[in-house]
Amino acid sequence: MDTFPFDSWEEAIADGGAFFTWAGNQGMINLLTVLGVGAFLLCMAHLIRSENNNLNEAASRLGEPAGAEGGE
């Protein structure tokens, strides 16, 4: 399957570099940028929340008096 719309790379470069899928579509480039930033922010929020939970659990575990972990 040949999906390259030009006869040669020289023709593609002479056409203004429009040899990738959304080269002339600024709306799609903006959409991909917004999706990338959104995915980054979601990952950062997940990381911060999971670290907060881990640190709170460790702090409560370490704050217990000696021998209180069970059975003694």
N, C-alpha and C positions, 0 to 999 in steps of 0.2 A: 504494500500500500504506500503510494507516494503522495504525501500531503503537502510537500514543499511547493508553494505557488509560483516559484520563479524557475527560470531555466538554468541560472547559475548564481553563485554567491555574489559575484560582482553586480549583477542586476538587482539582487536583494539589497545590497549595501547602497547602491546608487538610488534606490527607491526611498531613501531616508532611513534605512535601518529597520524597516517594518518587516522583519522576518521572524518575529515571534507572535504568539497567538493574539495578544491584546495590545499590540503596539499602537494602533490608532484609536483605541477606545479608552479615553481618560476616565470614564465612569467606572469601567471594570478595574482599572489600576487603583482608583480611589477605594473601591469596594474591597479589593484584596488588602490594601493598606489598613483599612478600618478593621477588617476581620483579623488581621495579624496583630494589631494593637489590642483588640478585644481579647484574643486568645492569650496574649502576654499578661494582660491585667487579671484575667481569670486565674491563670497559673500562679501569679504572684499572690493573689488573695488566698488561694488554696494553700500555698506554702506558708504564708503567715499564720493562717488559722491552725494548720496542723502543727506547726512549731509551738504556737501558743498552747495548744492542748497538751503537747508532749512536755513542755516546761511546767505547766500547771500540775500535771500528774506527778512529775518528778519532785516538784516542790512539796506537794502534799505528802508524798511517800517519804521524803527526807526529813520532813518536819515532825514525823511521828516519834514518840519517845522510844528509846532503845528497848528491844524485846517486845514491842507491841505488834510486830508483824504477824503474829499468830501462834497459838499453841503453848506459850510459855507462862 
